[in-house]
């Protein structure tokens, strides 16, 4: 949980979006965020997911589903 929160804060700062709320579930997460000011929503979520995944698995493994 802490890893996700740290990655979310890093992405929020880098892409300048507002986080209204989030819920971390055992197998997924729900986010309520505003449109990023510095990139597309897809790019901001990609950066967030990559940050979490790289910290949890090696380069050959997968952590997230292929879509958001």
Number of C-alpha atoms within 10 A of each C-alpha: 8 7 12 17 14 14 18 22 15 15 20 20 12 15 20 17 19 14 14 9 9 13 10 12 9 7 7 9 10 10 12 10 14 13 15 20 14 12 13 12 16 13 13 22 17 14 18 20 19 15 18 18 18 13 12 13 11 10 9 5 10 12 14 13 8 6 6 8
